[in-house]
Amino acid sequence: MSTEAISKITEPIRVLASFSDKTIKVHFFNWRDRIYKVESMNLFHIEKDGDTKRYHFAVSAADNSYQISYDPTTLHWQLEEAMEL
């Protein structure tokens, strides 16, 4: 029996990430004054709306899964959803 709980969050977060020519790697994020070390990046996709892009990441940290996004126009990161396993 599954005990997963998915929560929609939509809150700003602070992120430590590295950028190379074609990739973004998320290392840590800070949410509600707690630092989460990203153990793995599971999925990635780019959402396009005209010339605007938004980058979406599914990451694992602290034995849970999180959906985070990055807006390169504003340079803001956001926690979209958390899944407690």
C-alpha positions, 0 to 999 in steps of 0.5 A: 500500500502506497503512503505517498503524499503529494503537496502543491507548494508554489513557494520561492526557494533559494538554489545552489546550481551549476550551469554549463553550455547545455545543462543545469545541475541543482546541488542544494535548495533552501526552503523554509529555512531548511537546506536540502541536498539534492541526491539525484536529478530524475527528470528535466523539461523545458516549458516554452511560451513564445520566447519565454522558457521555464525549466522544470526539474524533478529531484530527490532530496532527504528521501523525498521527491520535489518538483522545482522550476527556474525562470531565466528571465527573472532568475527566480527558483520556485518549489512547485510540489513535494512528494513525501514517500 
